[in-house]
């Protein structure tokens, strides 16, 4: 998710009582992040823009996938 208060409304901060957008995790463009697959402990590095664009994930029916994000 991108920081919608900045990208859509050009607001400097997300005012919770006035215009709050549901921003769960907003990676910063130009930063790098590590996603850790907790099933096999595999680490993959992504840029903030790649995360904003979306990371493809394929799951088999009935399986779960847990991923943790770490800043570099």
mmJSON file of the N, C-alpha and C atoms, coordinates in Angstrom:
{"data_MODEL":{"atom_site":{
"group_PDB":["ATOM","ATOM","ATOM","ATOM","ATOM","ATOM","ATOM","ATOM","ATOM","ATOM","ATOM","ATOM","ATOM","ATOM","ATOM","ATOM","ATOM","ATOM","ATOM","ATOM","ATOM","ATOM","ATOM","ATOM","ATOM","ATOM","ATOM","ATOM","ATOM","ATOM","ATOM","ATOM","ATOM","ATOM","ATOM","ATOM","ATOM","ATOM","ATOM","ATOM","ATOM","ATOM","ATOM","ATOM","ATOM","ATOM","ATOM","ATOM","ATOM","ATOM","ATOM","ATOM","ATOM","ATOM","ATOM","ATOM","ATOM","ATOM","ATOM","ATOM","ATOM","ATOM","ATOM","ATOM","ATOM","ATOM","ATOM","ATOM","ATOM","ATOM","ATOM","ATOM","ATOM","ATOM","ATOM","ATOM","ATOM","ATOM","ATOM","ATOM","ATOM","ATOM","ATOM","ATOM","ATOM","ATOM","ATOM","ATOM","ATOM","ATOM","ATOM","ATOM","ATOM","ATOM","ATOM","ATOM","ATOM","ATOM","ATOM","ATOM","ATOM","ATOM","ATOM","ATOM","ATOM","ATOM","ATOM","ATOM","ATOM","ATOM","ATOM","ATOM","ATOM","ATOM","ATOM","ATOM","ATOM","ATOM","ATOM","ATOM","ATOM","ATOM","ATOM","ATOM","ATOM","ATOM","ATOM","ATOM","ATOM","ATOM","ATOM","ATOM","ATOM","ATOM","ATOM","ATOM","ATOM","ATOM","ATOM","ATOM","ATOM","ATOM","ATOM","ATOM","ATOM","ATOM","ATOM","ATOM","ATOM","ATOM","ATOM","ATOM","ATOM","ATOM","ATOM","ATOM","ATOM","ATOM","ATOM","ATOM","ATOM","ATOM","ATOM","ATOM","ATOM","ATOM","ATOM","ATOM","ATOM","ATOM","ATOM","ATOM","ATOM","ATOM","ATOM","ATOM","ATOM","ATOM","ATOM","ATOM","ATOM","ATOM","ATOM","ATOM","ATOM","ATOM","ATOM","ATOM","ATOM","ATOM","ATOM","ATOM","ATOM","ATOM","ATOM","ATOM","ATOM","ATOM","ATOM","ATOM","ATOM","ATOM","ATOM","ATOM","ATOM","ATOM","ATOM","ATOM","ATOM","ATOM","ATOM","ATOM","ATOM","ATOM","ATOM","ATOM"],
"id":[1,2,3,4,5,6,7,8,9,10,11,12,13,14,15,16,17,18,19,20,21,22,23,24,25,26,27,28,29,30,31,32,33,34,35,36,37,38,39,40,41,42,43,44,45,46,47,48,49,50,51,52,53,54,55,56,57,58,59,60,61,62,63,64,65,66,67,68,69,70,71,72,73,74,75,76,77,78,79,80,81,82,83,84,85,86,87,88,89,90,91,92,93,94,95,96,97,98,99,100,101,102,103,104,105,106,107,108,109,110,111,112,113,114,115,116,117,118,119,120,121,122,123,124,125,126,127,128,129,130,131,132,133,134,135,136,137,138,139,140,141,142,143,144,145,146,147,148,149,150,151,152,153,154,155,156,157,158,159,160,161,162,163,164,165,166,167,168,169,170,171,172,173,174,175,176,177,178,179,180,181,182,183,184,185,186,187,188,189,190,191,192,193,194,195,196,197,198,199,200,201,202,203,204,205,206,207,208,209,210,211,212,213,214,215,216],
"type_symbol":["N","C","C","N","C","C","N","C","C","N","C","C","N","C","C","N","C","C","N","C","C","N","C","C","N","C","C","N","C","C","N","C","C","N","C","C","N","C","C","N","C","C","N","C","C","N","C","C","N","C","C","N","C","C","N","C","C","N","C","C","N","C","C","N","C","C","N","C","C","N","C","C","N","C","C","N","C","C","N","C","C","N","C","C","N","C","C","N","C","C","N","C","C","N","C","C","N","C","C","N","C","C","N","C","C","N","C","C","N","C","C","N","C","C","N","C","C","N","C","C","N","C","C","N","C","C","N","C","C","N","C","C","N","C","C","N","C","C","N","C","C","N","C","C","N","C","C","N","C","C","N","C","C","N","C","C","N","C","C","N","C","C","N","C","C","N","C","C","N","C","C","N","C","C","N","C","C","N","C","C","N","C","C","N","C","C","N","C","C","N","C","C","N","C","C","N","C","C","N","C","C","N","C","C","N","C","C","N","C","C","N","C","C","N","C","C"],
"label_atom_id":["N","CA","C","N","CA","C","N","CA","C","N","CA","C","N","CA","C","N","CA","C","N","CA","C","N","CA","C","N","CA","C","N","CA","C","N","CA","C","N","CA","C","N","CA","C","N","CA","C","N","CA","C","N","CA","C","N","CA","C","N","CA","C","N","CA","C","N","CA","C","N","CA","C","N","CA","C","N","CA","C","N","CA","C","N","CA","C","N","CA","C","N","CA","C","N","CA","C","N","CA","C","N","CA","C","N","CA","C","N","CA","C","N","CA","C","N","CA","C","N","CA","C","N","CA","C","N","CA","C","N","CA","C","N","CA","C","N","CA","C","N","CA","C","N","CA","C","N","CA","C","N","CA","C","N","CA","C","N","CA","C","N","CA","C","N","CA","C","N","CA","C","N","CA","C","N","CA","C","N","CA","C","N","CA","C","N","CA","C","N","CA","C","N","CA","C","N","CA","C","N","CA","C","N","CA","C","N","CA","C","N","CA","C","N","CA","C","N","CA","C","N","CA","C","N","CA","C","N","CA","C","N","CA","C","N","CA","C","N","CA","C","N","CA","C","N","CA","C","N","CA","C"],
"label_alt_id":[null,null,null,null,null,null,null,null,null,null,null,null,null,null,null,null,null,null,null,null,null,null,null,null,null,null,null,null,null,null,null,null,null,null,null,null,null,null,null,null,null,null,null,null,null,null,null,null,null,null,null,null,null,null,null,null,null,null,null,null,null,null,null,null,null,null,null,null,null,null,null,null,null,null,null,null,null,null,null,null,null,null,null,null,null,null,null,null,null,null,null,null,null,null,null,null,null,null,null,null,null,null,null,null,null,null,null,null,null,null,null,null,null,null,null,null,null,null,null,null,null,null,null,null,null,null,null,null,null,null,null,null,null,null,null,null,null,null,null,null,null,null,null,null,null,null,null,null,null,null,null,null,null,null,null,null,null,null,null,null,null,null,null,null,null,null,null,null,null,null,null,null,null,null,null,null,null,null,null,null,null,null,null,null,null,null,null,null,null,null,null,null,null,null,null,null,null,null,null,null,null,null,null,null,null,null,null,null,null,null,null,null,null,null,null,null],
"label_comp_id":["UNK","UNK","UNK","UNK","UNK","UNK","UNK","UNK","UNK","UNK","UNK","UNK","UNK","UNK","UNK","UNK","UNK","UNK","UNK","UNK","UNK","UNK","UNK","UNK","UNK","UNK","UNK","UNK","UNK","UNK","UNK","UNK","UNK","UNK","UNK","UNK","UNK","UNK","UNK","UNK","UNK","UNK","UNK","UNK","UNK","UNK","UNK","UNK","UNK","UNK","UNK","UNK","UNK","UNK","UNK","UNK","UNK","UNK","UNK","UNK","UNK","UNK","UNK","UNK","UNK","UNK","UNK","UNK","UNK","UNK","UNK","UNK","UNK","UNK","UNK","UNK","UNK","UNK","UNK","UNK","UNK","UNK","UNK","UNK","UNK","UNK","UNK","UNK","UNK","UNK","UNK","UNK","UNK","UNK","UNK","UNK","UNK","UNK","UNK","UNK","UNK","UNK","UNK","UNK","UNK","UNK","UNK","UNK","UNK","UNK","UNK","UNK","UNK","UNK","UNK","UNK","UNK","UNK","UNK","UNK","UNK","UNK","UNK","UNK","UNK","UNK","UNK","UNK","UNK","UNK","UNK","UNK","UNK","UNK","UNK","UNK","UNK","UNK","UNK","UNK","UNK","UNK","UNK","UNK","UNK","UNK","UNK","UNK","UNK","UNK","UNK","UNK","UNK","UNK","UNK","UNK","UNK","UNK","UNK","UNK","UNK","UNK","UNK","UNK","UNK","UNK","UNK","UNK","UNK","UNK","UNK","UNK","UNK","UNK","UNK","UNK","UNK","UNK","UNK","UNK","UNK","UNK","UNK","UNK","UNK","UNK","UNK","UNK","UNK","UNK","UNK","UNK","UNK","UNK","UNK","UNK","UNK","UNK","UNK","UNK","UNK","UNK","UNK","UNK","UNK","UNK","UNK","UNK","UNK","UNK","UNK","UNK","UNK","UNK","UNK","UNK"],
"label_asym_id":["A","A","A","A","A","A","A","A","A","A","A","A","A","A","A","A","A","A","A","A","A","A","A","A","A","A","A","A","A","A","A","A","A","A","A","A","A","A","A","A","A","A","A","A","A","A","A","A","A","A","A","A","A","A","A","A","A","A","A","A","A","A","A","A","A","A","A","A","A","A","A","A","A","A","A","A","A","A","A","A","A","A","A","A","A","A","A","A","A","A","A","A","A","A","A","A","A","A","A","A","A","A","A","A","A","A","A","A","A","A","A","A","A","A","A","A","A","A","A","A","A","A","A","A","A","A","A","A","A","A","A","A","A","A","A","A","A","A","A","A","A","A","A","A","A","A","A","A","A","A","A","A","A","A","A","A","A","A","A","A","A","A","A","A","A","A","A","A","A","A","A","A","A","A","A","A","A","A","A","A","A","A","A","A","A","A","A","A","A","A","A","A","A","A","A","A","A","A","A","A","A","A","A","A","A","A","A","A","A","A","A","A","A","A","A","A"],
"label_entity_id":["1","1","1","1","1","1","1","1","1","1","1","1","1","1","1","1","1","1","1","1","1","1","1","1","1","1","1","1","1","1","1","1","1","1","1","1","1","1","1","1","1","1","1","1","1","1","1","1","1","1","1","1","1","1","1","1","1","1","1","1","1","1","1","1","1","1","1","1","1","1","1","1","1","1","1","1","1","1","1","1","1","1","1","1","1","1","1","1","1","1","1","1","1","1","1","1","1","1","1","1","1","1","1","1","1","1","1","1","1","1","1","1","1","1","1","1","1","1","1","1","1","1","1","1","1","1","1","1","1","1","1","1","1","1","1","1","1","1","1","1","1","1","1","1","1","1","1","1","1","1","1","1","1","1","1","1","1","1","1","1","1","1","1","1","1","1","1","1","1","1","1","1","1","1","1","1","1","1","1","1","1","1","1","1","1","1","1","1","1","1","1","1","1","1","1","1","1","1","1","1","1","1","1","1","1","1","1","1","1","1","1","1","1","1","1","1"],
"label_seq_id":[1,1,1,2,2,2,3,3,3,4,4,4,5,5,5,6,6,6,7,7,7,8,8,8,9,9,9,10,10,10,11,11,11,12,12,12,13,13,13,14,14,14,15,15,15,16,16,16,17,17,17,18,18,18,19,19,19,20,20,20,21,21,21,22,22,22,23,23,23,24,24,24,25,25,25,26,26,26,27,27,27,28,28,28,29,29,29,30,30,30,31,31,31,32,32,32,33,33,33,34,34,34,35,35,35,36,36,36,37,37,37,38,38,38,39,39,39,40,40,40,41,41,41,42,42,42,43,43,43,44,44,44,45,45,45,46,46,46,47,47,47,48,48,48,49,49,49,50,50,50,51,51,51,52,52,52,53,53,53,54,54,54,55,55,55,56,56,56,57,57,57,58,58,58,59,59,59,60,60,60,61,61,61,62,62,62,63,63,63,64,64,64,65,65,65,66,66,66,67,67,67,68,68,68,69,69,69,70,70,70,71,71,71,72,72,72],
"pdbx_PDB_ins_code":[null,null,null,null,null,null,null,null,null,null,null,null,null,null,null,null,null,null,null,null,null,null,null,null,null,null,null,null,null,null,null,null,null,null,null,null,null,null,null,null,null,null,null,null,null,null,null,null,null,null,null,null,null,null,null,null,null,null,null,null,null,null,null,null,null,null,null,null,null,null,null,null,null,null,null,null,null,null,null,null,null,null,null,null,null,null,null,null,null,null,null,null,null,null,null,null,null,null,null,null,null,null,null,null,null,null,null,null,null,null,null,null,null,null,null,null,null,null,null,null,null,null,null,null,null,null,null,null,null,null,null,null,null,null,null,null,null,null,null,null,null,null,null,null,null,null,null,null,null,null,null,null,null,null,null,null,null,null,null,null,null,null,null,null,null,null,null,null,null,null,null,null,null,null,null,null,null,null,null,null,null,null,null,null,null,null,null,null,null,null,null,null,null,null,null,null,null,null,null,null,null,null,null,null,null,null,null,null,null,null,null,null,null,null,null,null],
"Cartn_x":[0.842,0.0,0.891,0.496,1.236,0.638,1.397,0.857,-0.162,-1.421,-2.468,-2.651,-2.428,-2.591,-1.604,-0.44,0.547,0.306,0.092,0.025,-1.287,-2.382,-3.676,-4.132,-3.86,-4.371,-3.291,-2.017,-0.887,-0.87,-1.237,-1.236,0.1,0.681,1.971,1.897,0.76,0.579,-0.845,-1.065,-2.391,-3.162,-4.063,-4.84,-5.902,-5.786,-6.684,-8.15,-8.464,-9.861,-10.479,-9.683,-10.215,-10.276,-9.158,-9.109,-8.345,-8.422,-7.574,-7.922,-6.888,-7.005,-6.53,-7.063,-6.598,-5.256,-4.179,-2.83,-2.208,-2.138,-1.638,-0.125,0.502,1.965,2.304,2.999,3.308,4.821,5.351,6.783,7.144,8.356,8.84,9.552,9.215,9.888,11.354,12.26,13.676,14.303,13.488,14.0,14.013,14.753,14.769,14.266,13.587,12.988,13.275,13.383,13.568,12.261,11.748,10.602,11.134,10.781,11.249,10.079,10.218,9.236,9.469,8.524,8.718,8.584,8.104,7.99,9.355,10.146,11.446,12.621,12.341,13.363,14.072,13.47,14.049,13.836,14.889,14.813,14.902,14.04,14.056,14.024,14.876,14.95,14.122,13.326,12.498,12.684,12.518,12.479,11.076,10.952,9.651,8.691,9.177,8.314,7.824,8.669,8.23,7.101,7.204,6.151,4.872,5.0,3.82,3.129,3.915,3.352,2.745,3.203,2.684,3.69,3.721,4.625,3.764,3.994,3.172,3.437,2.371,2.464,1.482,1.956,1.109,1.016,-0.213,-0.438,-1.248,-0.953,-1.777,-2.989,-4.094,-5.319,-5.077,-5.518,-5.401,-4.08,-3.184,-1.898,-1.911,-0.992,-0.839,0.566,0.681,1.989,2.168,3.254,3.56,4.83,4.753,5.893,6.091,7.342,7.696,8.507,8.289,9.03,10.084,11.279,12.354,12.93,13.199,13.908,15.377,16.027,17.477,18.186],
"Cartn_y":[-1.17,0.0,1.239,2.249,3.519,4.459,5.448,6.421,7.329,6.929,7.605,9.072,9.402,10.806,11.702,11.143,11.908,11.776,10.528,10.299,10.743,10.718,11.095,12.491,12.86,14.127,15.206,14.817,15.747,16.38,15.596,16.055,15.669,16.518,16.197,15.061,14.922,13.834,13.303,12.128,11.516,11.974,12.92,13.464,12.446,11.778,10.686,11.091,12.277,12.629,13.352,13.714,14.482,13.665,13.104,12.449,11.142,10.409,9.224,8.175,7.687,6.603,5.319,4.159,2.901,2.482,2.955,2.648,1.623,0.372,-0.675,-0.69,-0.801,-0.767,0.023,1.107,1.954,2.023,1.224,1.287,2.612,3.047,4.295,4.006,4.766,4.638,5.023,4.242,4.523,3.759,3.147,2.311,0.858,0.019,-1.406,-2.167,-3.279,-4.079,-5.549,-6.309,-7.754,-8.407,-9.314,-10.131,-11.52,-12.029,-13.336,-14.306,-15.369,-16.437,-17.324,-17.345,-18.094,-19.599,-20.038,-21.479,-22.092,-21.4,-21.953,-21.036,-19.959,-19.003,-18.29,-18.276,-17.608,-16.102,-15.342,-13.883,-13.33,-12.356,-11.705,-10.209,-9.48,-8.028,-7.369,-6.371,-5.609,-4.128,-3.333,-1.887,-1.505,-0.325,0.165,0.234,0.658,0.76,-0.607,-1.63,-2.984,-3.441,-3.136,-3.523,-2.742,-1.46,-0.654,-1.224,-1.658,-2.234,-3.612,-4.299,-5.624,-6.716,-7.719,-8.852,-10.088,-10.79,-11.972,-13.088,-13.773,-14.873,-15.95,-17.182,-18.298,-19.273,-19.639,-20.593,-21.767,-22.931,-24.097,-24.049,-24.575,-24.588,-25.251,-24.575,-25.116,-24.841,-24.093,-23.786,-22.365,-22.085,-20.759,-20.246,-18.952,-18.333,-17.196,-17.229,-16.169,-15.475,-14.161,-13.362,-12.229,-11.983,-10.895,-9.885,-8.607,-7.535,-6.986,-6.777,-6.132,-5.024,-3.89,-2.812,-3.144,-2.738,-2.961,-1.845],
"Cartn_z":[0.0,0.0,0.0,-0.704,-0.73,0.315,0.776,1.731,1.047,1.098,0.334,0.705,1.97,2.351,1.594,1.228,0.452,-1.047,-1.501,-2.94,-3.571,-2.811,-3.382,-2.968,-1.729,-1.203,-1.047,-1.248,-1.077,0.312,1.341,2.725,3.359,4.222,4.826,5.845,6.553,7.507,7.387,7.957,7.926,9.164,9.006,10.12,10.511,11.671,12.019,12.142,12.587,12.807,11.617,10.632,9.517,8.235,7.828,6.514,6.529,7.622,7.725,6.677,6.007,5.057,5.741,5.382,5.978,5.369,5.953,5.469,6.421,5.997,6.877,6.934,5.826,5.744,4.501,4.676,3.531,3.339,2.416,2.147,1.494,1.749,1.165,-0.152,-1.166,-2.449,-2.233,-2.757,-2.583,-1.42,-0.553,0.536,0.088,0.806,0.518,1.734,1.472,2.527,2.273,3.346,3.245,3.673,2.831,3.207,3.523,4.699,5.152,5.119,4.334,4.272,5.488,6.428,7.664,7.483,6.321,6.066,5.76,4.916,4.529,4.889,5.623,6.072,4.927,3.747,2.584,2.694,2.429,2.455,1.04,0.727,-0.574,-0.354,-1.063,-0.931,-2.027,-1.637,-2.57,-2.303,-3.343,-3.148,-2.678,-2.106,-1.706,-2.873,-4.034,-5.21,-5.66,-5.576,-5.927,-5.001,-3.711,-2.774,-3.035,-3.375,-3.7,-4.934,-5.929,-7.159,-6.923,-5.886,-5.555,-5.853,-5.008,-5.159,-5.419,-6.529,-6.811,-5.805,-5.436,-4.491,-4.929,-5.026,-5.419,-4.259,-3.902,-2.816,-3.325,-2.79,-3.058,-2.142,-2.602,-1.815,-0.454,0.594,1.945,2.634,1.99,2.619,3.162,4.063,4.641,4.334,4.252,4.005,4.997,5.737,6.689,6.253,6.129,5.683,6.671,7.029,7.935,7.153,7.416,6.752,7.701,7.17,7.913,7.061,7.672,6.96,6.904,5.825,5.705,6.442],
"occupancy":[1.0,1.0,1.0,1.0,1.0,1.0,1.0,1.0,1.0,1.0,1.0,1.0,1.0,1.0,1.0,1.0,1.0,1.0,1.0,1.0,1.0,1.0,1.0,1.0,1.0,1.0,1.0,1.0,1.0,1.0,1.0,1.0,1.0,1.0,1.0,1.0,1.0,1.0,1.0,1.0,1.0,1.0,1.0,1.0,1.0,1.0,1.0,1.0,1.0,1.0,1.0,1.0,1.0,1.0,1.0,1.0,1.0,1.0,1.0,1.0,1.0,1.0,1.0,1.0,1.0,1.0,1.0,1.0,1.0,1.0,1.0,1.0,1.0,1.0,1.0,1.0,1.0,1.0,1.0,1.0,1.0,1.0,1.0,1.0,1.0,1.0,1.0,1.0,1.0,1.0,1.0,1.0,1.0,1.0,1.0,1.0,1.0,1.0,1.0,1.0,1.0,1.0,1.0,1.0,1.0,1.0,1.0,1.0,1.0,1.0,1.0,1.0,1.0,1.0,1.0,1.0,1.0,1.0,1.0,1.0,1.0,1.0,1.0,1.0,1.0,1.0,1.0,1.0,1.0,1.0,1.0,1.0,1.0,1.0,1.0,1.0,1.0,1.0,1.0,1.0,1.0,1.0,1.0,1.0,1.0,1.0,1.0,1.0,1.0,1.0,1.0,1.0,1.0,1.0,1.0,1.0,1.0,1.0,1.0,1.0,1.0,1.0,1.0,1.0,1.0,1.0,1.0,1.0,1.0,1.0,1.0,1.0,1.0,1.0,1.0,1.0,1.0,1.0,1.0,1.0,1.0,1.0,1.0,1.0,1.0,1.0,1.0,1.0,1.0,1.0,1.0,1.0,1.0,1.0,1.0,1.0,1.0,1.0,1.0,1.0,1.0,1.0,1.0,1.0,1.0,1.0,1.0,1.0,1.0,1.0,1.0,1.0,1.0,1.0,1.0,1.0],
"B_iso_or_equiv":[0.0,0.0,0.0,0.0,0.0,0.0,0.0,0.0,0.0,0.0,0.0,0.0,0.0,0.0,0.0,0.0,0.0,0.0,0.0,0.0,0.0,0.0,0.0,0.0,0.0,0.0,0.0,0.0,0.0,0.0,0.0,0.0,0.0,0.0,0.0,0.0,0.0,0.0,0.0,0.0,0.0,0.0,0.0,0.0,0.0,0.0,0.0,0.0,0.0,0.0,0.0,0.0,0.0,0.0,0.0,0.0,0.0,0.0,0.0,0.0,0.0,0.0,0.0,0.0,0.0,0.0,0.0,0.0,0.0,0.0,0.0,0.0,0.0,0.0,0.0,0.0,0.0,0.0,0.0,0.0,0.0,0.0,0.0,0.0,0.0,0.0,0.0,0.0,0.0,0.0,0.0,0.0,0.0,0.0,0.0,0.0,0.0,0.0,0.0,0.0,0.0,0.0,0.0,0.0,0.0,0.0,0.0,0.0,0.0,0.0,0.0,0.0,0.0,0.0,0.0,0.0,0.0,0.0,0.0,0.0,0.0,0.0,0.0,0.0,0.0,0.0,0.0,0.0,0.0,0.0,0.0,0.0,0.0,0.0,0.0,0.0,0.0,0.0,0.0,0.0,0.0,0.0,0.0,0.0,0.0,0.0,0.0,0.0,0.0,0.0,0.0,0.0,0.0,0.0,0.0,0.0,0.0,0.0,0.0,0.0,0.0,0.0,0.0,0.0,0.0,0.0,0.0,0.0,0.0,0.0,0.0,0.0,0.0,0.0,0.0,0.0,0.0,0.0,0.0,0.0,0.0,0.0,0.0,0.0,0.0,0.0,0.0,0.0,0.0,0.0,0.0,0.0,0.0,0.0,0.0,0.0,0.0,0.0,0.0,0.0,0.0,0.0,0.0,0.0,0.0,0.0,0.0,0.0,0.0,0.0,0.0,0.0,0.0,0.0,0.0,0.0],
"pdbx_formal_charge":[null,null,null,null,null,null,null,null,null,null,null,null,null,null,null,null,null,null,null,null,null,null,null,null,null,null,null,null,null,null,null,null,null,null,null,null,null,null,null,null,null,null,null,null,null,null,null,null,null,null,null,null,null,null,null,null,null,null,null,null,null,null,null,null,null,null,null,null,null,null,null,null,null,null,null,null,null,null,null,null,null,null,null,null,null,null,null,null,null,null,null,null,null,null,null,null,null,null,null,null,null,null,null,null,null,null,null,null,null,null,null,null,null,null,null,null,null,null,null,null,null,null,null,null,null,null,null,null,null,null,null,null,null,null,null,null,null,null,null,null,null,null,null,null,null,null,null,null,null,null,null,null,null,null,null,null,null,null,null,null,null,null,null,null,null,null,null,null,null,null,null,null,null,null,null,null,null,null,null,null,null,null,null,null,null,null,null,null,null,null,null,null,null,null,null,null,null,null,null,null,null,null,null,null,null,null,null,null,null,null,null,null,null,null,null,null],
"auth_seq_id":[1,1,1,2,2,2,3,3,3,4,4,4,5,5,5,6,6,6,7,7,7,8,8,8,9,9,9,10,10,10,11,11,11,12,12,12,13,13,13,14,14,14,15,15,15,16,16,16,17,17,17,18,18,18,19,19,19,20,20,20,21,21,21,22,22,22,23,23,23,24,24,24,25,25,25,26,26,26,27,27,27,28,28,28,29,29,29,30,30,30,31,31,31,32,32,32,33,33,33,34,34,34,35,35,35,36,36,36,37,37,37,38,38,38,39,39,39,40,40,40,41,41,41,42,42,42,43,43,43,44,44,44,45,45,45,46,46,46,47,47,47,48,48,48,49,49,49,50,50,50,51,51,51,52,52,52,53,53,53,54,54,54,55,55,55,56,56,56,57,57,57,58,58,58,59,59,59,60,60,60,61,61,61,62,62,62,63,63,63,64,64,64,65,65,65,66,66,66,67,67,67,68,68,68,69,69,69,70,70,70,71,71,71,72,72,72],
"auth_comp_id":["UNK","UNK","UNK","UNK","UNK","UNK","UNK","UNK","UNK","UNK","UNK","UNK","UNK","UNK","UNK","UNK","UNK","UNK","UNK","UNK","UNK","UNK","UNK","UNK","UNK","UNK","UNK","UNK","UNK","UNK","UNK","UNK","UNK","UNK","UNK","UNK","UNK","UNK","UNK","UNK","UNK","UNK","UNK","UNK","UNK","UNK","UNK","UNK","UNK","UNK","UNK","UNK","UNK","UNK","UNK","UNK","UNK","UNK","UNK","UNK","UNK","UNK","UNK","UNK","UNK","UNK","UNK","UNK","UNK","UNK","UNK","UNK","UNK","UNK","UNK","UNK","UNK","UNK","UNK","UNK","UNK","UNK","UNK","UNK","UNK","UNK","UNK","UNK","UNK","UNK","UNK","UNK","UNK","UNK","UNK","UNK","UNK","UNK","UNK","UNK","UNK","UNK","UNK","UNK","UNK","UNK","UNK","UNK","UNK","UNK","UNK","UNK","UNK","UNK","UNK","UNK","UNK","UNK","UNK","UNK","UNK","UNK","UNK","UNK","UNK","UNK","UNK","UNK","UNK","UNK","UNK","UNK","UNK","UNK","UNK","UNK","UNK","UNK","UNK","UNK","UNK","UNK","UNK","UNK","UNK","UNK","UNK","UNK","UNK","UNK","UNK","UNK","UNK","UNK","UNK","UNK","UNK","UNK","UNK","UNK","UNK","UNK","UNK","UNK","UNK","UNK","UNK","UNK","UNK","UNK","UNK","UNK","UNK","UNK","UNK","UNK","UNK","UNK","UNK","UNK","UNK","UNK","UNK","UNK","UNK","UNK","UNK","UNK","UNK","UNK","UNK","UNK","UNK","UNK","UNK","UNK","UNK","UNK","UNK","UNK","UNK","UNK","UNK","UNK","UNK","UNK","UNK","UNK","UNK","UNK","UNK","UNK","UNK","UNK","UNK","UNK"],
"auth_asym_id":["A","A","A","A","A","A","A","A","A","A","A","A","A","A","A","A","A","A","A","A","A","A","A","A","A","A","A","A","A","A","A","A","A","A","A","A","A","A","A","A","A","A","A","A","A","A","A","A","A","A","A","A","A","A","A","A","A","A","A","A","A","A","A","A","A","A","A","A","A","A","A","A","A","A","A","A","A","A","A","A","A","A","A","A","A","A","A","A","A","A","A","A","A","A","A","A","A","A","A","A","A","A","A","A","A","A","A","A","A","A","A","A","A","A","A","A","A","A","A","A","A","A","A","A","A","A","A","A","A","A","A","A","A","A","A","A","A","A","A","A","A","A","A","A","A","A","A","A","A","A","A","A","A","A","A","A","A","A","A","A","A","A","A","A","A","A","A","A","A","A","A","A","A","A","A","A","A","A","A","A","A","A","A","A","A","A","A","A","A","A","A","A","A","A","A","A","A","A","A","A","A","A","A","A","A","A","A","A","A","A","A","A","A","A","A","A"],
"auth_atom_id":["N","CA","C","N","CA","C","N","CA","C","N","CA","C","N","CA","C","N","CA","C","N","CA","C","N","CA","C","N","CA","C","N","CA","C","N","CA","C","N","CA","C","N","CA","C","N","CA","C","N","CA","C","N","CA","C","N","CA","C","N","CA","C","N","CA","C","N","CA","C","N","CA","C","N","CA","C","N","CA","C","N","CA","C","N","CA","C","N","CA","C","N","CA","C","N","CA","C","N","CA","C","N","CA","C","N","CA","C","N","CA","C","N","CA","C","N","CA","C","N","CA","C","N","CA","C","N","CA","C","N","CA","C","N","CA","C","N","CA","C","N","CA","C","N","CA","C","N","CA","C","N","CA","C","N","CA","C","N","CA","C","N","CA","C","N","CA","C","N","CA","C","N","CA","C","N","CA","C","N","CA","C","N","CA","C","N","CA","C","N","CA","C","N","CA","C","N","CA","C","N","CA","C","N","CA","C","N","CA","C","N","CA","C","N","CA","C","N","CA","C","N","CA","C","N","CA","C","N","CA","C","N","CA","C","N","CA","C","N","CA","C","N","CA","C","N","CA","C","N","CA","C"],
"pdbx_PDB_model_num":[1,1,1,1,1,1,1,1,1,1,1,1,1,1,1,1,1,1,1,1,1,1,1,1,1,1,1,1,1,1,1,1,1,1,1,1,1,1,1,1,1,1,1,1,1,1,1,1,1,1,1,1,1,1,1,1,1,1,1,1,1,1,1,1,1,1,1,1,1,1,1,1,1,1,1,1,1,1,1,1,1,1,1,1,1,1,1,1,1,1,1,1,1,1,1,1,1,1,1,1,1,1,1,1,1,1,1,1,1,1,1,1,1,1,1,1,1,1,1,1,1,1,1,1,1,1,1,1,1,1,1,1,1,1,1,1,1,1,1,1,1,1,1,1,1,1,1,1,1,1,1,1,1,1,1,1,1,1,1,1,1,1,1,1,1,1,1,1,1,1,1,1,1,1,1,1,1,1,1,1,1,1,1,1,1,1,1,1,1,1,1,1,1,1,1,1,1,1,1,1,1,1,1,1,1,1,1,1,1,1,1,1,1,1,1,1]
}}}
